[in-house]
């Protein structure tokens, strides 16, 4: 999902995206949804947040950032 699409989701939830990058914007949306703000932190490629809207994108992101 690109930043433009994420910005649209944020605005629909009443979040002002300002200059937030993709990661911070998604984390802000996660908090608003009542979830953990953990996007991009599953470095072991494990995630127990199966209902998270961002799970697929997040796990793909962490593969790219692998430490």
C-alpha positions in Angstrom: 0.0 0.0 0.0 1.4 3.4 -0.9 1.5 6.5 1.3 -1.3 8.2 -0.7 -3.7 5.3 0.0 -2.7 5.3 3.7 -3.2 9.0 4.0 -6.7 8.6 2.6 -7.4 5.9 5.3 -6.0 8.2 8.0 -8.1 11.2 6.9 -11.2 9.0 6.8 -10.5 8.2 10.5 -10.0 11.8 11.5 -6.3 11.6 11.7 -4.3 14.5 10.3 -1.3 12.9 8.5 0.8 16.1 8.3 4.4 15.1 7.4 4.3 11.6 8.9 6.1 9.0 6.9 4.4 5.7 6.0 5.6 3.8 9.1 4.5 6.6 11.6 1.2 7.1 9.8 0.4 3.4 10.0 1.4 3.3 13.6 -0.9 6.2 14.3 -3.8 4.4 12.6 -3.0 1.3 14.6 -3.4 3.2 17.8 -6.6 4.7 16.7 -7.9 1.2 15.8 -7.1 0.1 19.4 -4.2 -2.0 18.4 -0.5 -1.9 19.3 1.6 0.6 17.2 4.0 -2.1 16.1 4.1 -1.7 12.3 7.5 -2.8 11.0 8.8 -4.2 14.3 8.4 -8.0 13.7 12.1 -8.5 13.0 11.9 -12.2 13.7 9.0 -12.3 11.1 6.6 -13.4 13.8 3.5 -11.6 14.6 0.6 -12.6 16.9 -1.6 -9.7 15.7 -3.6 -11.8 13.2 -6.5 -9.4 13.0 -4.3 -6.4 12.2 -5.2 -4.6 8.9 -1.5 -4.0 8.3 -0.1 -7.5 9.0 0.7 -8.5 5.4 2.4 -5.2 4.5 4.2 -5.1 7.9 5.7 -8.6 7.5 6.8 -7.7 4.0 8.4 -4.5 5.3 10.3 -6.3 8.1 11.8 -8.7 5.5 13.3 -5.7 3.7 14.7 -4.2 6.9 16.1 -7.4 8.3 18.9 -6.9 10.8 
